[in-house]
Amino acid sequence: MVLDHQPAFRFGLALVIMLLLASNGWYVYSRSLSLADQYAHHAVTGVNQHFARIFGFIDTIQSETVNELQWGRPHHNAELLSAALHNPPGQAFYALDTLPPPFTHAELGNLTGLGQVATLDARHRHEIGVTLGMAPMLTAAYRHLGDQGVAWVYYLSNQQFIYIYPFTSSSSYHYSPATAAGQFWRMAQPAVNPQGRRVITPVYIDQAGKGQMLTISQPIWVDHQFRGALCIDVSVSMLNRLLGSVEAPLGSLYLLNAQNQVVAASNEQALPQENLLELPVSAEYEAGAGAHVRVFAVGNTGMRVVHYLPNHWLAREIAKGCAPGMVAALLLWLALLLLLRTWRLNRELRRLSEHDALTGALNHRAFQALLAQLYQAYREHGTVFSLVMVDLDHFKKVNDSFGHAMGDDVLKVLVRLARHLLRSEDKVARLGGEEFVLILPGADLRDAMKAAVRLRLQLERLHWSKLGLPGKVTASMGCAVVLASDSQAGAVLKRADDAMYRAKQEGRNRVCLDWHGQPPGVQ
């Protein structure tokens, strides 16, 4: 016995403990990284969905704007609205501060631009009319996105005017030379952005007092001419909330823009290492001297999320996770012996409780449980299954003429033959006496018929004389497939049973099918 060699036993026990601690430590380490990864993915998914929702509105409005600028005529309401444009006294800009009935500023924003209304040319007025005609779409975008941290939705034209929603009076904000100096406009210009790509600006302070913003700017090109930019301002505070939306944060998350500027963070802690700003997107966490770091891409925005996971947090989690390991090592061998003995006993009890003691087929209780599972899978996922009812012909004569021992042997042969001919996923169940059922997952009525015919022919062709029977043993079978009209699992069994009784009535030793639910002409 090992206990007779105490040095070897102590060495072995120490080795087991070391292996347990090492494996447990690795498990806790991997699990901690996995939990941190899930936390980061949750936050990144929220940011991705946030931008995807905004981009969806931008794409729709851009398409309609280009189409209207190229082919459309201003809506009659737009003409009515453009007629309401005026120059405030003594000002070099025009505005839509006053709306004609029945319009209200709850529905429409404001349009302001440089110049005198009376001197605007036809092209200028056409674009203003188209913009005002598209105003309801910008209003709808804001109303859908306002609770998503969107502060402003606006169209900025190369004709030196801006339409902005929600409404702000021209005395508070209007188009001016300073507007054209904004990053949301400069980054959309052909000189900077000749491909007309959508851009996201660095963070800036909103001139209207809504705090820190970044702007998603979509250049509008018509017939190879730059006409303006569709812009949506996103509040940085919303991005902070998205990154910090998990109740129990694991580490810190930082949203970086394409210019490697920290746009938002999950907490107020500054990014500990400046060299992390330019890290590329990575598939796994990179272990550093002070932390594990992983970089996630935010869609195709050019933005990234840096997940900073301090090493001291990982070390604390590993220490907590390994504490029970020593006790587990001391009790392991006792637990294994008890577990093995219990497992063997349970396996035998389960086998006895689910299988017919004579044939080894599933018993009636196990069959009903399996049938319920298959029916539930069909209802939830549409996975069909078929049943084949099998009843031995004149089996009572076998018992009466040759004894019940011979009858038992016939039943065993039937089950062995069925298992040999069926697929590995198919099951055989004994419902009682000489009645059996074949359970065929994923099989339609044609498949069930083929399986039943094959079993019937092989059963008939067996050399029953080797068992002492002078004649052959045959069976009558009925096939049915689950249907959408079946209100319960037992319905398909009832139809298979009816088909089997029809086979009995038509002369036995044959296969009959339940044709309910089959397309016309299949019979």
C-alpha positions in Angstrom: 0.0 0.0 0.0 1.1 3.6 -0.7 0.6 4.5 3.0 3.4 2.0 3.9 5.9 4.3 2.1 5.4 7.6 3.9 8.1 9.6 2.0 6.7 8.6 -1.3 3.2 9.4 -0.1 4.1 12.8 1.2 5.9 13.6 -2.1 2.9 12.4 -4.1 0.5 14.4 -1.9 2.7 17.5 -2.2 2.8 17.0 -6.0 -1.0 16.6 -6.2 -1.4 19.8 -4.1 1.0 21.7 -6.3 -0.8 20.5 -9.5 -4.1 21.4 -8.0 -3.0 24.9 -7.0 -1.4 25.5 -10.3 -4.4 24.2 -12.3 -6.8 26.1 -10.0 -4.7 29.2 -10.3 -4.7 28.9 -14.1 -8.4 28.3 -14.1 -9.1 31.4 -12.0 -6.8 33.4 -14.1 -8.5 32.3 -17.3 -12.0 32.7 -15.8 -11.1 36.2 -14.6 -9.9 37.2 -18.1 -13.1 35.7 -19.6 -15.3 37.6 -17.2 -13.4 40.8 -17.9 -13.7 40.1 -21.7 -17.5 39.6 -21.3 -17.7 42.9 -19.5 -15.7 44.7 -22.2 -17.7 43.1 -25.0 -20.9 44.2 -23.3 -19.8 47.8 -23.2 -18.3 47.7 -26.7 -21.5 46.2 -28.0 -23.5 49.0 -26.5 -21.2 51.6 -28.1 -21.4 49.8 -31.5 -25.2 49.6 -31.3 -25.3 53.3 -30.4 -23.3 54.3 -33.5 -25.0 51.8 -35.7 -28.4 53.3 -34.8 -27.1 56.8 -35.6 -25.5 55.6 -38.8 -28.8 54.0 -39.9 -30.5 57.4 -39.8 -27.6 59.2 -41.5 -27.6 56.7 -44.4 -31.3 57.1 -44.9 -31.3 60.9 -44.8 -28.2 61.1 -46.9 -29.8 58.9 -49.6 -33.0 61.0 -49.7 -31.1 64.3 -49.6 -28.9 63.4 -52.6 -31.9 62.2 -54.5 -33.9 65.3 -53.8 -31.0 67.7 -54.6 -30.4 65.8 -57.9 -34.0 65.2 -59.1 -36.5 66.5 -56.6 -38.6 69.6 -56.4 -39.1 71.4 -53.1 -42.2 70.3 -51.3 -45.0 72.9 -51.3 -44.7 73.2 -47.6 -41.0 73.9 -48.1 -41.8 76.7 -50.5 -44.2 78.2 -47.9 -41.5 77.9 -45.2 -38.8 79.4 -47.4 -41.0 82.4 -48.0 -41.0 83.0 -44.3 -37.2 83.5 -44.3 -36.3 87.1 -43.3 -33.3 89.2 -42.3 -33.4 90.4 -38.7 -33.1 94.2 -38.7 -29.6 95.4 -39.4 -28.2 91.8 -39.7 -26.3 90.2 -42.6 -27.9 86.8 -42.0 -31.3 85.5 -42.7 -33.3 83.1 -40.4 -36.6 81.2 -40.0 -37.3 82.4 -36.5 -41.0 82.8 -37.2 -43.0 80.0 -38.8 -46.3 80.4 -40.7 -49.3 78.5 -39.4 -49.8 75.6 -38.8 -46.1 74.9 -38.3 -44.4 75.1 -34.9 -40.9 74.9 -33.8 -41.7 71.7 -31.9 -41.8 70.1 -35.3 -39.2 72.2 -37.2 -35.9 73.6 -36.3 -34.3 76.8 -37.6 -32.6 77.7 -40.9 -30.0 80.5 -40.9 -27.5 81.6 -43.5 -25.3 84.5 -44.7 -26.6 87.1 -47.1 -29.8 88.9 -47.8 -33.0 86.9 -48.6 -33.8 89.2 -51.5 -30.5 88.4 -53.3 -30.6 84.6 -53.1 -30.3 83.0 -56.5 -32.5 80.2 -57.8 -30.0 77.4 -57.0 -29.6 78.7 -53.5 -33.4 78.9 -53.0 -33.8 75.4 -54.5 -31.4 73.9 -52.0 -33.1 75.7 -49.1 -36.4 74.4 -50.3 -35.1 70.8 -50.5 -33.5 71.1 -47.1 -36.8 72.4 -45.6 -38.6 69.5 -47.3 -36.2 67.1 -45.7 -36.7 68.7 -42.3 -39.3 66.2 -41.0 -36.7 63.4 -41.5 -34.2 65.3 -39.4 -36.9 65.9 -36.7 -37.7 62.2 -36.7 -34.0 61.3 -36.4 -33.7 63.5 -33.4 -36.8 62.2 -31.7 -35.6 58.7 -32.1 -32.1 59.4 -31.0 -32.6 62.2 -28.4 -32.5 59.8 -25.5 -29.4 58.2 -27.0 -27.3 61.3 -26.3 -27.8 63.1 -29.6 -27.9 66.9 -29.0 -28.2 68.3 -32.5 -29.1 67.1 -36.0 -28.3 69.5 -38.8 -27.5 70.0 -42.5 -24.7 72.4 -43.3 -24.7 73.6 -46.9 -21.8 74.8 -49.1 -24.2 77.7 -49.9 -23.4 79.1 -46.5 -26.6 78.2 -44.6 -27.4 75.6 -41.9 -30.7 73.9 -40.9 -30.6 72.7 -37.3 -32.9 70.8 -35.0 -34.1 71.2 -32.3 -35.0 74.9 -32.7 -32.7 77.6 -31.4 -33.4 81.2 -32.2 -31.0 83.0 -34.5 -30.2 85.4 -31.6 -28.7 82.4 -29.8 -27.0 80.8 -32.8 -26.9 81.4 -36.5 -24.6 80.7 -39.4 -21.5 82.8 -39.4 -17.9 82.6 -40.7 -17.1 80.8 -37.4 -19.5 78.0 -38.5 -17.3 77.1 -41.5 -14.3 77.0 -39.2 -15.8 74.1 -37.2 -14.1 70.7 -37.4 -17.4 69.1 -38.4 -17.2 71.2 -41.6 -13.5 71.3 -42.2 -13.1 67.5 -42.0 -15.9 67.1 -44.5 -14.3 69.4 -47.1 -13.0 67.8 -50.4 -9.5 69.2 -49.7 -9.3 67.2 -46.5 -11.7 64.4 -47.4 -11.7 63.9 -51.2 -13.3 60.4 -50.9 -16.4 61.8 -49.1 -16.0 59.4 -46.2 -18.0 59.8 -43.1 -15.9 61.4 -40.3 -16.1 61.7 -36.6 -14.6 64.8 -35.1 -12.4 65.1 -31.9 -14.2 66.2 -28.8 -15.1 69.9 -28.5 -17.3 72.1 -26.3 -20.8 72.8 -27.7 -21.3 76.5 -28.5 -24.9 76.2 -27.3 -23.9 75.0 -23.9 -24.7 71.3 -24.1 -21.3 70.2 -22.9 -18.7 68.1 -24.6 -19.6 66.8 -28.0 -18.3 64.9 -31.0 -19.8 65.2 -34.4 -20.6 62.5 -37.0 -20.3 64.3 -40.3 -21.5 62.8 -43.6 -20.4 64.7 -46.7 -23.2 65.2 -49.3 -22.0 64.9 -52.9 -24.3 65.3 -55.9 -23.1 64.8 -59.5 -19.5 64.8 -58.3 -20.0 68.2 -56.6 -19.7 68.7 -52.8 -22.9 70.2 -51.6 -22.7 70.1 -47.9 -22.6 67.9 -44.8 -25.2 66.1 -42.7 -24.2 66.2 -39.1 -25.3 64.6 -35.8 -23.8 65.8 -32.5 -23.3 63.1 -29.9 -22.9 63.9 -26.2 -19.8 62.5 -24.6 -21.7 62.0 -21.3 -23.8 59.4 -23.1 -20.7 57.6 -24.3 -19.3 57.6 -20.7 -22.6 56.1 -19.5 -22.4 53.3 -22.2 -18.8 52.4 -21.1 -19.8 52.4 -17.5 -23.1 50.6 -17.9 -22.0 47.4 -16.1 -22.9 47.3 -12.4 -19.6 45.6 -11.3 -16.9 47.0 -13.6 -13.8 44.9 -14.2 -11.0 47.3 -14.9 -11.4 50.5 -16.9 -12.6 51.2 -20.5 -11.5 54.1 -22.6 -13.0 55.1 -26.0 -10.4 56.5 -28.4 -11.1 58.3 -31.6 -9.2 58.1 -34.9 -6.9 60.8 -33.6 -5.9 58.7 -30.6 -7.8 61.1 -28.3 -9.6 59.7 -25.2 -13.2 60.5 -26.0 -14.9 58.8 -23.1 -14.2 56.5 -20.2 -16.0 54.1 -17.8 -14.7 56.0 -14.8 -12.9 59.2 -13.9 -9.5 57.5 -13.7 -7.1 58.8 -16.4 -5.5 56.3 -18.8 -2.5 55.2 -16.8 -0.1 54.7 -19.7 0.2 57.1 -22.6 1.8 54.4 -24.8 -1.5 52.6 -24.8 -3.1 55.3 -27.0 -1.6 53.9 -30.3 -2.1 50.2 -29.6 -3.7 48.3 -32.5 -6.9 46.2 -32.3 -6.1 42.9 -30.7 -7.8 39.5 -30.4 -6.5 38.7 -26.9 -5.3 40.5 -23.8 -1.7 41.5 -23.8 0.1 41.1 -20.5 2.2 44.0 -19.4 4.2 45.0 -16.3 1.3 46.8 -14.7 -1.8 45.5 -16.5 -3.5 43.3 -19.1 -4.7 45.3 -22.0 -6.9 44.6 -25.0 -8.1 46.9 -27.8 -11.5 46.5 -29.4 -12.6 48.1 -32.7 -15.8 50.1 -32.7 -17.4 49.0 -36.0 -15.9 50.8 -39.0 -15.8 54.2 -37.2 -12.0 54.2 -36.8 -12.6 54.4 -33.0 -11.3 51.9 -30.5 -12.0 50.8 -26.9 -9.0 50.1 -24.7 -9.7 47.8 -21.8 -7.2 48.3 -19.0 -7.2 45.5 -16.4 -4.7 46.0 -13.6 -2.5 43.1 -12.7 -3.1 43.6 -8.9 -6.8 42.9 -9.5 -6.0 39.6 -11.3 -3.6 38.7 -8.5 -6.3 39.2 -5.9 -8.8 37.1 -7.8 -6.2 34.3 -8.2 -5.4 34.3 -4.5 -9.1 34.2 -3.6 -9.7 31.4 -6.0 -6.8 29.2 -4.9 -7.7 29.4 -1.2 -10.0 26.3 -1.2 -7.5 24.3 -3.2 -5.5 23.0 -0.3 -8.6 21.6 1.5 -9.8 20.1 -1.8 -6.4 18.4 -2.3 -6.6 16.7 1.2 -10.1 15.5 0.6 -9.8 14.7 -3.1 -9.1 11.0 -2.8 -12.0 10.4 -0.5 -14.4 12.4 -2.7 -13.2 10.5 -5.8 -13.9 7.1 -4.2 -17.3 8.2 -3.0 -18.1 9.9 -6.3 -17.1 6.8 -8.4 -19.1 4.5 -6.3 -22.2 6.8 -6.4 -21.8 7.3 -10.1 -21.7 3.6 -10.8 -24.8 3.0 -8.6 -26.7 5.8 -10.2 -25.8 4.7 -13.7 -27.1 1.2 -13.0 -30.2 2.5 -11.3 -30.8 4.9 -14.3 -30.4 2.0 -16.8 -32.8 -0.2 -14.8 -35.3 2.6 -14.5 -35.3 3.5 -18.2 -34.9 0.2 -20.0 -37.0 -2.9 -20.3 -35.4 -5.7 -18.3 -36.0 -8.4 -20.9 -35.1 -6.8 -24.2 -33.0 -3.8 -23.2 -35.4 -1.5 -25.1 -36.6 1.8 -23.6 -39.5 1.2 -21.3 -42.8 3.0 -21.5 -41.8 5.8 -19.0 -38.6 6.5 -20.8 -40.4 6.5 -24.2 -43.0 9.0 -23.0 -40.2 11.3 -21.8 -38.3 11.1 -25.1 -41.5 11.6 -27.1 -42.2 14.8 -25.0 -38.7 16.1 -25.8 -39.0 15.5 -29.5 -42.5 17.1 -29.6 -41.2 20.1 -27.7 -38.2 20.4 -30.2 -40.6 20.3 -33.1 -42.8 23.0 -31.6 -39.8 25.3 -30.9 -37.5 24.6 -33.8 -39.5 22.6 -36.4 -37.4 19.5 -36.0 -39.6 16.7 -37.4 -39.7 13.1 -36.1 -41.5 9.9 -37.0 -42.8 6.9 -35.1 -43.2 3.3 -36.3 -45.6 1.1 -34.3 -44.5 -2.6 -34.4 -46.7 -5.4 -33.4 -45.7 -9.1 -33.8 -48.3 -11.1 -35.7 -49.9 -14.0 -33.9 -47.4 -13.7 -31.0 -49.8 -15.3 -28.6 -49.6 -18.6 -30.6 -45.8 -18.6 -30.1 -46.2 -18.3 -26.3 -49.0 -20.9 -26.2 -47.3 -23.4 -28.5 -43.6 -23.0 -27.6 -43.7 -21.4 -24.2 -43.0 -18.0 -22.8 -39.2 -18.6 -22.9 -39.4 -18.9 -26.7 -41.6 -15.8 -26.8 -39.0 -13.9 -24.8 -36.3 -15.0 -27.2 -38.4 -13.7 -30.2 -38.8 -10.3 -28.5 -35.0 -10.1 -27.9 -34.3 -11.0 -31.5 -36.7 -8.3 -32.7 -35.0 -5.6 -30.6 -31.5 -6.6 -31.6 -32.5 -6.7 -35.3 -34.1 -3.2 -35.1 -31.0 -1.7 -33.4 -28.8 -3.2 -36.1 -30.9 -1.8 -39.0 -31.6 1.6 -37.5 -29.4 4.7 -37.3 -27.4 5.4 -34.1 -29.7 8.3 -33.1 -32.9 6.1 -33.5 -34.4 4.4 -30.5 -36.5 1.2 -29.8 -39.1 1.2 -27.0 -41.3 -1.5 -25.7 -44.8 -0.4 -24.8 -45.9 -3.7 -23.5 -46.3 -7.3 -24.5 -45.3 -7.7 -28.2 -45.9 -4.0 -29.0 -42.8 -1.9 -29.8 -42.3 1.6 -31.2 -39.3 2.9 -33.3 -38.5 6.5 -32.6 -36.8 8.2 -35.6 -35.6 11.8 -34.9 -35.3 14.0 -38.0 -37.0 11.4 -40.2 -40.0 12.2 -42.4 -42.8 9.8 -43.4 -40.8 8.4 -46.3 -37.8 7.7 -44.1 -40.0 6.0 -41.6 -41.6 3.8 -44.3 -38.1 2.8 -45.6 -37.0 1.9 -42.0 -40.2 -0.1 -41.4 -40.1 -2.0 -44.7 -36.4 -2.9 -44.1 -37.2 -4.2 -40.6 -40.2 -6.1 -41.8 -38.4 -7.9 -44.6 -35.4 -8.8 -42.5 -37.6 -10.1 -39.7 -39.4 -12.3 -42.2 -36.2 -13.6 -43.7 -34.6 -14.7 -40.4 -33.9 -18.4 -39.9 -36.3 -18.9 -37.1 -35.8 -22.6 -37.2 -32.6 -22.1 -35.3 -34.7 -21.0 -32.3 -36.9 -24.0 -32.8 -39.8 -22.3 -34.6 -41.2 -24.1 -37.6 -42.4 -21.1 -39.3 -41.5 -17.4 -39.8 -42.2 -14.5 -37.5 -43.7 -11.4 -39.0 -44.9 -8.1 -37.8 -47.5 -5.4 -38.7 -46.3 -1.8 -38.7 -47.8 1.7 -38.8 -45.8 4.8 -39.6 -46.7 8.4 -38.7 -44.8 11.7 -38.8 -45.4 14.6 -36.4 -47.7 17.3 -37.9 -48.4 21.0 -37.1 -52.0 20.0 -36.3 -50.8 17.7 -33.5 -52.0 19.4 -30.3 -50.0 17.0 -28.0 -47.2 14.5 -28.3 -49.6 11.6 -28.0 -51.3 12.5 -31.3 -48.5 11.2 -33.5 -48.4 8.0 -31.5 -52.2 7.5 -31.9 -51.9 7.9 -35.7 -49.0 5.5 -35.9 -51.1 3.0 -33.8 -54.1 3.4 -36.0 -51.9 2.8 -39.1 -50.6 -0.4 -37.4 -54.1 -1.7 -36.7 -54.9 -1.0 -40.4 -52.0 -3.2 -41.3 -53.5 -5.9 -39.1 -56.9 -5.6 -40.7 -55.4 -5.7 -44.3 -53.8 -9.0 -43.7 -50.8 -8.5 -41.4 -47.1 -8.6 -42.3 -47.2 -5.3 -43.9 -46.5 -1.6 -43.4 -49.2 1.0 -43.5 -48.7 4.8 -43.4 -50.7 7.6 -41.8 -51.3 10.0 -44.7 -52.7 12.9 -42.7 -51.0 16.1 -43.6 -49.3 14.7 -46.7 -49.4 16.7 -50.0 -52.0 15.6 -52.6 -50.7 12.9 -54.9 -48.1 11.5 -52.4 -50.3 8.5 -51.7 
